[in-house]
Amino acid sequence: MTLAENGINLFIPEVYDIVWSLVILAIIAVFFYKFFMPKFQAIFDERTAKIEGGIAKAEQAQKEAAEAKAKYESQLSNARVEAAKIRDDARAEASHIVADARARAEADAAQITANAQRSLESQQQQAMVSLKGEVGALATALAGKILGAKLQDSDVQSSMIDSMIADLDAKK
């Protein structure tokens, strides 16, 4: 049994059908190549340019970000160095202030000690003068009792007191 007997018609094209089909296909191809291909190519070129521009922008942004990061790290490093310098300066100034305060305290203590020493010497002189007066009065009274009479003359009293004090100073 053949295909025609089964009811299936096979279409075998003729040569002229093939030729005209090829001519139409060539015309469509030329038409497509002349009118549609440039538009497709323009769209593809535009997309390529956008993609390349986007890549270039991304690379530029990445470069700027790297520069900004380097600048930030440099500023941070400078800030740390400056903070360390300020800290060191503050410590040096604090030690200088402590040394100045210590020197002032020592000077004040020396002045207070000197004033106290002068005060003690003044009090000692006053005590000595007072003691000499009392010793003189006691010596005069004692001499008057020993001699049996009061020494009324102030010149005699004074010379006697002075000689006794001179004797006491000589014994020291």
Secondary structure, DSSP 8 states (H G I E B T S, - for coil): --TTTTT-------HHHHHHHHHHHHHHHHHIIIIIHHHHHHHHHHHHHHHHHHHHHHHHHHHHHHHHHHHHHHHHHHHHHHHHHHHHHHHHHHHHHHHHHHHHHHHHHHHHHHHHHHHHHHHHHHHHHHHHHHHHHHHHHHHHHHHTS----HHHHHHHHHHHHHHHHHH-
